[in-house]
Amino acid sequence: MNFLAHLYLSEDNPQLMTGNFIADHIRGNRFTHLDPEIQKGIFLHRQIDTFTDAHPVVRKSKRRLHARYGHYKGIIIDLFYDHFLAKNWNQYSETPLEIYVDKVYQLLEDQKEKLPKKTQDLLPYMIEYNWLYNYQFFEGMQKVLNGMNKRTHLQSQMHLALEDLKDHYTEFEKDFTLFFEDLRAFTKNKIIEINQTTINP
């Protein structure tokens, strides 16, 4: 899953949200210096990624994409699913998306000194272009896909993926809805589990 889903699945726990947000920029076990609750967020993020990669609905979504994307298919589906979460946000949260993302940005700004360098560098762009809110719009998705394509030195061809989304929009949305219910249940149980145990990186 991508940024918005990882944050949402952290159940409004600030430290868990921080860990879940920064996890992609943490290598191996290089997080033992962080607060224990942030460490739990990193662990949760990795559990979510493992569950997502193995889920049959996600694999079905990947098969809908053009073969040209190769191993970048998983990243594209993560972005598509964030699009559907943002678009259908009021089905999953009582807090309006605009208010939610503003709180997230403020939280991350407040925690900035604890964030890895890569996350610190990313955050200003995320806030300036309001990625989390704009995932719900095709224009916002296109900008993110363009940026991802540039970061892969144009190898991923991700800038073309919006056409895949439009071509199979109903199918992708059904995939997301089915999968996200499973993921929410998995994450809820996983949070209970990690709160009862000590994280051993």
DRENTORDO-658315 format. One record per residue: x negated, y negated, z negated of N, C-alpha, C in turn. Coordinates in steps of 0.001 Angstrom, whole numbers, plus 500000, padded with zeros to 6 digits. Each point is the difference from the previous one (the first is absolute). Layout:
XYZXYZXYZ
...
//
This chain:
499160501186500000500840498814500000499116498751500000
500615498879500387499243498758500079500249499130498758
499521498765500024499972499149498811501345499876499286
501050499671500739501279499722499353500526501223499277
499931501150500626500506501224499374499189500350498750
498684499901500083499170500316498831500337499078498830
500206498737500272500358499064498937501370500327499420
500954500228500874501365500312499551500017501245499121
499250501010500378500012501274499282499308499925498646
499380498870499701499324499818498713500934499541498893
501275499893500307501058499747499006499786498729499185
499538498933500656499850498692499358499044499995498812
499125500986499936498948500029498985498796499253500577
499654498820499468498958499163500615498661500698500203
499543500753498995498712500665500110500057501157501004
501097500722499969500194501094500951500066499452501422
500671498877500161500086499358501310498622499572500495
499205499441499105498660499549500385499156501180500473
499996501079499226499230501178500375500474500610501303
501301500064500169500593500565501211499648499148501217
499911498691499799499702499088501096498539500068500442
499086500151499055498575499925500330499394501351500383
500757501079499859499427501355500090499274500270501310
500492499463501104499343500256501288498610499385500079
499713499068499118498689499346499988499094500517498881
500394501118499394499208500629498945499457501321500529
498699500153499959499379501244500468499834500986498841
500376501235500262499778501061499021500512499658498619
499115500137499000500393499734498610499421498690499480
499754499057500910499400498732499588501038499027499429
500722500462499026501011499138499384500086500206498488
499014500687499429500057500295498565499811498739499145
499530498909500606499804498743499265501304499211499867
501037500427500731501269499285499993500892500443498847
501011499185499705500956500338498947500625501357500276
500253500792498957500587501330500187501294499991500807
500834498966499831501260499944500741499760499736501485
498980499219500305499645499771501403499453501297500604
499215500738499220499500501292500460501162500936500343
501045499964499195501172500837500276500655499604501322
499989498697500284500569499534501264499219500520501197
498671500046499872499155500538501070500295501488500201
500095500726498892500309501426500074501379500212500634
500974499182499599501351500117500556499983499768501507
499264498989500434499889499699501427499503501224500760
498992500649499475499425501155500693500973501176500019
500755500157498942501012501060499968501105499728501027
500391498739500117501015499614500982499491500275501419
498753499647500263499425500228501330499951501485500342
499613500821499031499928501446500237501382500571500292
500979499579499202501383500453500204500512499568501372
499708498759500364500470499454501278499401500754501184
498706500200499969499312500650501121500512501415500252
500433500675498938500429501396500128501493500161500283
500750498908499942501464500114500095500435500278501442
500892500967500207500427500356501364500703498877500752
500716499131499309500677498892500677498977499000500529
498971499734499221498939499093500450499287500590501213
499757501274499962499355500660501145500887499913501245
501305500099499797500936499848501123499916498588500564
499907499004499114499869498611500451498738499822500837
498905500580499559498739499877500738500125500586501400
500754501098500119500160500632501316500807499139500955
500765499074499476500774499101500863499109498956500677
498826499751499442499109498979500527499252500505501239
499600499058500821499199500316501184498659500609499575
499498500926500794498751500700499677498798499064499941
500106498812500626498828499109500098499485499524498635
500829500076498960499592499457498709499097500951499212
499950501259500405499114500952499347500163500041498491
498878499913499282500053500111498539500509498726499316
500330498991500776500596498784499418501517500119499829
500564501123500413501455500172499915500517499838498571
499246500523499048500443499905498609500111498566499523
499052499158500392500033498587499619501211499313500625
500276500330501248501141499399500695501306500376499311
500143501272499641501236500428499326500125499331498639
498890499837499286500035499268498726500583498600500208
499569499322501045500490498656500296501472500027500398
500386500967500817501405500123500396500887500192498774
499559500841499083500811500270498810500097498764499104
498926499207499931500100498734499258500997499058500680
500056500048501312500987499197500732501410500362499554
500283501280499935501348500425499628500295499743498526
498989500088499157500199499656498595500336498521499868
499263499152500691500261498558499938501366499667500586
500316500598501128501271499738500671501195500409499133
499865501115499299501098500547499191499777499787498506
499229498986499668499559499776498626501147499982499001
501106499385500360501106499861499030500640501343499645
499664501054500735500480501340499648499154500623498894
498807499446499795499056500602499059499680499116498802
500356498744500065499671499080498911501074498929499844
500242499625498751500944498910499729499325498638500119
498685499980500017499248498754500149499824499693501479
500432498838500467499810499653501414498532500115500402
499760500438501221498635500244500454499129498756499895
500541498853500353499221498764499960499494499708498588
500852500221499011499608499782498603498989501049499555
500243501251500404499108501098499627498584499758500515
499872499658501276498647499844500562499288498792499398
500735498956499671499364498850499342499415500410498647
500726500845499265499507500492498714498763500871500192
500014500808501061498845500849500297498778499151500307
500169498996500842498872499131500352499434499315498761
500876499555499116499539499332498784499256500979499099
500531501210499890499330501032499204498597500259500516
499866500168501301498703500309500584499035498829499875
500518498780500112499162498820499785499492499968498561
500886500322499064499624499999498582498952501073499695
500049501101500753499085501123499776498778499938500914
499830498903500701499026499926501098498592500443499595
499575499652498792498636500344499576499808501504499865
501082500725499828499911501456499850500061500719501342
500312499279501063500176500628501303498652500238500678
499884501094500763498779500217500788499803498879501008
498765499820500451499685498912500932500860500056501254
500203501187500565500806500127501209501432499542499760
500534500319498824501367499583499673500060498496499805
498992499442499344499947498548499810499970499281501349
499270500563500950499907499379501330501312500125500766
500718501089499776501260500255500704501155499147499478
500009499783498701501151499380499340500401498639500566
499079499079500252500422498690500535500765500109501326
499574500920500866500686500180501279501391500597499790
500078500954499073501294500615499697501001498953499509
499518499110499136500880498972499437500335498939501049
498984499541500723500223498940500990501022500413501051
499885501227500473500902500471501058501172500833499457
500062500089498669501125500632499306500320501378500587
498986500845500042500154501312500611501161500797499395
500049500044498672500968500873499345501434499641500364
500268498720500141501343499554500375500250500179501491
498984499743500796500176499994501450499938501368500658
499727501046499209500073501357500555501380500292500595
501018499351499500501369500302500437500297499495501416
499156499122500525500238499405501318499038500581501032
500476500148501225499139500497501070498781499092500193
500214498701499901498889499063500181498931500209498928
500446500195498770499062500249498917499249501304500195
500713501035500437499366501289500263498963499882501115
500339499246501044499067499862501115498707499321499557
500113499001499151498800499312499506499113500942499193
500637500822499169499234500952499195499341501042500895
500734500509500977499450500994500917498851499419500833
500147498749500409498916499332500732498742499912499135
500204499624498740498871499884499086499326501336499747
500795501051499850499444501330499790499207500453501219
500519499697501175499297500380501226498633499307500085
499951498724499618498730499277500001499020500598499006
500521500418498821499115500574498987499433501355500422
500667500661500944499465501268500522499220499766501288
499638498742500251499235499622501205500739500434501277
501329499859499961500902500262501130500096501486500363
499435500874499173500022501427500298501351500646499692
500716499488499015501237500651499562501172499753500940
499970498907500759501102499582500866501305499784499210
499842499687498719501173499847499141500875498821500405
499446499077500761500799498848500446501157500440500913
499916501223500525501055500509500883501108500729499241
499798500238498709500888500889499250501395499441499766
500161498686500103501342499449499806500968500550501042
499506500297501196500857500582501033500460501396499594
499118500753499357500395501318499495501109499858498959
499840499005499128501017499761498969501344499676500635
499993499139500988501247499611500656500619501166500768
499154500806500647500500501104500817500678501088499170
499537500182498765500534501075499145500491499427498667
500573498820500053500306499268498776500938500774499072
501088500512500532500978500718499175499379501239499373
499216500720500785499366501217499493498999499684498899
499184498968500202499032499618498978500707499560498711
501093499287500141500713499543498800500592501179499228
500521500970500717500518501204499337498877500750499295
498852500097500659498835500644499377499647499294498697
499907498678500075499636499238498805500986500247498866
501286499924500284501024500140498959499909501356499317
499830501055500789499872501349499438498737500124499157
498902499575500571498718500145499317499937499162498732
500491498772500059499827499099498868500755500483498773
501118500676500185500704500573498854499132501062499326
499362500837500801499097501012499441498814499341499303
499459498963500617498836499329499437500330499303498685
501152499375499933500408499333498758500113501000498849
500595501142500287500144501033498970498632500533499575
499130500251500987498649500483499699499249498997499136
500073498723500371499240498967499289500503499816498580
501306500026499833500575499855498650499454501090499075
499995501231500485499480501106499197498498499880499784
499287499537501025498545499872499896499621498926498981
500744498903499932499722498947499017500179500534498590
501049500771499779500209500624498686498821500902499659
499561500765500993498898500938499792498699499283499662
499653498964500763498709499339499756500020499170498718
501185499580499563500095499270498739499808500918498801
500119501306500240499846500973498919498624500640499993
499166499612500940498676500609500106498926498919500092
498767500405499796498846499119500168499443500202501394
499780498905500713499455500089501352498522500361499917
499620501058500711498600500394500090499552499839501444
499364498879500342499594499725501396499092501119500535
//
